[in-house]
Amino acid sequence: MSIATTRKALTGVSGVPVTAYDGKGEVEPRITAQVYGRVAAAGIHNIVAAGNTGEFYALTPQEIRIIHEAAVSGVDGRAPVTAAIGRSLREAIGMARDAAAIGASAVMSHQPVDPFAAPSAHIDYFCDLADACTLPLIAYVRADGFAVADIVRLANHGNIAGIKYATTDLMLLSRAIPAADPNGALFVCGLAESWAPTFTAAGARGFTSGLVNVAPKLSLAVHDALEKGDFAAARAIVNKLEPFERMRTKFRNGANVTVVKEAVTYSGLDVGPVRVPGLPRLDQHDREELHRLLEAWEADGDIRLHPGRQDAKAAG
């Protein structure tokens, strides 16, 4: 996929599906492909394989490849598949080559978590990776401490299609966007629906989402409102999502993926628990609270739950 086509997809919703595990805790490619298929069928514009909601850091490189393959199979050409890559630079380059061979449309590099990384060297990492990639690269920036010049250097790289900006330093964002080449990388809200109106006001386009696993209709409604410049409508939907998103922030985001996976399972597709160090499962109180919220969304016509959910609820 070309840089221009990738940037167009990034102006939409970039959905990040969960990874399904079997009863032994192994990646279950068939159900994982079903998850990706459901997200694609909902009309999500760009689908990110093995992102943070897919538990990237809990997976081995071989498992990441399995998920990339499941994503390409499940999406089946209905949307671009952006394969998440990362870890050491050499590992990331290898993952990018594999992703191209599998049939991914682009790659997204997670920001390195090395405790001794320097901000400018983070940018070097992304740029060196982009130089080595045959596919367009999206850089996932989620740490603070970057200078405007750092972000501009990243945005102006010829093979970087977008910057998934996932920090609340909006002053940096609002200064970097006008300083960067307007024909360069697209700045994307990397903090999902809740932050999308604020990021859009600062000049970003599109946003990432884990909610698409559960309620893609609501994600697309936020996007549609923002594309029309109707911030009041977007905020109204975000307010509706607030209990779900707030539950995900529990334990300093330790429950982030847990809430999504519980919701997917309650909708009728068992995807298993979260791998440690994420919270494996919600406690009974939080599960019941989540189930009530999902049932309210179903009553409003926002989602569709599986008819057998009551059996699953009783078994839980």
N, C-alpha and C positions, 0 to 999 in steps of 0.2 A: 504494500500500500504506500502511496506517495506521502510526502510530508504534508502537502496541502489537504489530501483526503483525511489523513490522521487528525490534523487540526480541526477540520470540519466536524469529525466525530466527537472530538473533545469538547466542542461547544455544547454538546448535549449532556446526558447523564451517563457517567462512567460507573457501571454497576460492578460490585465485587462480590461474587458468589462465595458461599461457604464450601468447605471441603467435607465430604461425607466419609465416615469411618464405619467399618463393620464391627461385629461383636468382639473381635480380638484387638481392636484399635488400629487396624490397618486401613490404609486409604481404600475406599470402595469406589472404583472408577465408574461403574455402571450408574450408581445413584448420583455420584458427583456430576456425571454427564446429564442426568435428568434435571438437576438443579440448574445447570447452565442452560439447558433447553427451555426451562420455564422462564428464566430471565430474558432469554432471546425472544421467546414468543410474546412477551409483554411489550416488546418494542423498545427496549433499552438501547441507546445509541452506540455505546462502546462497552465491551465486557472484559474485565480485567481478571486474568486467571492467576490464582495463587497470590493474591494481594493480602493485605493484613487481615481482612475478614475471612480470607481463606487460610489463615494461620501459617503464613510464609515461614516464620522463624521457628516453627515447631516441626517443619518438614525437612527431610533429607533432600539433597539434590536430585536423587533418583525419583523420589516421590513428587517433587515439583514437576519433573518431566511427565510423570503419569497424569498429573492434574492438567498440565498444558494440553496433553493429548485428549483427555476427557473433555476439556473445554472446546477444542476445535471440533470434536465429534458432536458434542451436545448442541453447540450453537449452529453448526451445519450451514455456515455461510449467511445466516440471517443478520449478522452484525459483525463488525471487526472484533477480533480477539487480540487483546493486548496481554502478552505474557509477562508476568512479573519475574524479575531476576534480581540478583544481588549477591551479598557476601563479599569475599575478596574480589578484587578486580579480575583476576584470572578466572575465578569461578563464574563471575558474571558474564565475562566474554564467552565462556563455554556454554552457559545457559542461553545466551542470545543466539549463538549459532544453532543450537538444538531447536530453539523456538522457530527460527526461520525454516529449518528443515521440516518441522512438524506442520507448518502452514499458518503460523500466527501472522497477524497483520502489522504488529508493532511490539515493542517491548517497553516495560516500565521498570526502572531501576529503583529499588528501595534505597534509602539513604543509609550508608554504612553506620553501624553501631559501635565501631571501634572507640574505646574510651579515650584514646590519645589522638583522635582526629582533629585537625585544624580546619577552620571554616574554608579558607582558600583552597586547601588540599581536598576538601569535599568536592569543590567545583572541578578540580583537576580530575578527580575520580570519574565524575559524570562525563566530562569532556573526553577523557581518554576512552571511556566505554563507548561513547557516541562515535568516536573515530573508528572503533573496531567493529561496530554493528553494521550489518547490511539492511536492517530494518530501522524505521524511525524510532527514536528513543523519547520516552517521557521521563523526566527526572522528578523523583519524589523528595521534596524538600520539607523536612519536618522539625529541624532544630533551629534554635535561635543563634544569633551571633554573626550572621552574614552582613556584609556591607552592601550598599547599593551596587557598587562596582562588581562584586561577586555575582549577584543575581543577574546583572546585565550581561556579564561575560557568558553565563550559562544560557540565557535567553537568546543570545546572538549566535550561538553555535549552529552551524548549517544542518546538522542531523538531529537536533533536538526539537521535536514537534511541540512539546508542551512542558510546563512546569506544574506539577501537582503541589500546590503551595498549602502546606498543612501546619502552619504556625499562626498564632493570633497576632503577630507583629504586623498590623495593618499599615502602620506608618512606613515600614520598609516596602510593603507591597505597593502602596500608593505612590511611592517615589520611584520604584523600579519600573513599573509599567510604562510611564511616559518617557523614561530614560532609555528604555530598550528599543531596538529596531521594531517598528510596527509590523513588519513583515516577518518577524522572528517567532520565537516560541509563544504559544498561547498560555496565559496564566489561568489555571483552573483552581477553583475552590476545592481543597483537599480535606475539608472538615465537614462534608456532607450537607444535608438539607438545612440544618439549623443555622449554619453560618453562610449559606449561599446568598441570601439577600444582602448581607453586609459586604461580602466579597464582590458581588456583582456591582454594588454601588461604588466600590473602589476600582473597578475596571476589569475584574476577572470575568471569564465566561465559562459556563458549565460547572458541574460539581460531581464529586464522587459520592457513592451511596452503598451502604450495606443494607439499607431498608428495602432495596429492590428484591431481596430474597423473599420478602414477606408481603410488601404492599407497593409494588411498582407503580400502580395507578396514582398513588399519592406522590411518589417521587416525580413522575412525569407531570403531574399537576403543578408542583412547585416550579419545575423548569418552564412549563408553558406560561405561567404567570410572570416569571422573571423575563422571559423573552419578549413579552408584551409590555414590560415596564410597569406591571401592576404589582407594586411592592406590598400593597395592603392585602391583596389576595394571597400572595406568597406567604406573608407573615401569618395569615389566618390558618393556612395549612400547617405551617411550621408549629404553631401553637397546638394544633391537634396532635402532632407527633411528639411533643415535648415529654409526656410521661414515658414513652418508649425510649427516647434518646437519653433521658435522664437516668433511667434504669441501667442503660449501657455504661454510664460513667462510674458506676459503683466500683469501689475498690481501685480507684485511680485508673479506670478503664479496664480493670481486670475482668469485668463481666461483659465487656463490649460484645465479643463474639458469642458468648454464652447466651445472651438474650436473643440474638438473631437465630442461633441454632435451635433454641427451645421453641421459638415461634415457627420455624420451618417444620420442626417435628410435629408441633401441634396442628399445623396445617395439613398433615397427612403424609409427610415424607421424612422418615426417620434418618437423621444424618449423624447421630451419635453425639457423644460429649465433646467438649473442647479439651485439647491436650494441655497438660501443665507446661508452663507456669500460669496459663490462663485458668480461670475458674471453670472446672469441669462441668458442673451443673448448678442451676439455681436452687436455692432452698425452697421449701414448700410455700412459704409466704410469698416470695417473689414470683414463683411459678403461677400461683393462683392470681396474683395481681396482673401478671402479664396475660393470662388467659382471659380475664375479664375485659382487659383492654382490647384484645383481638376480637372478642365476641362483640364488643361495641362497634368496632370498625366494620365487622361483617354486617351488623344490623344497619349501618349507614351505607352499605353497598361498596365499601372501599376495598374489601378483600373477600376471598371465598375460602372458607375453611372446609376441611374434609368432613363428611358426615360421621365418620367413626371417631371423631376427636374425643367424644365423651368417654369412650372405652379407653382411649389412651390416657385421659385425665384420671380415670378411676385406677388404672394400672400404676400411674405415677404416684 
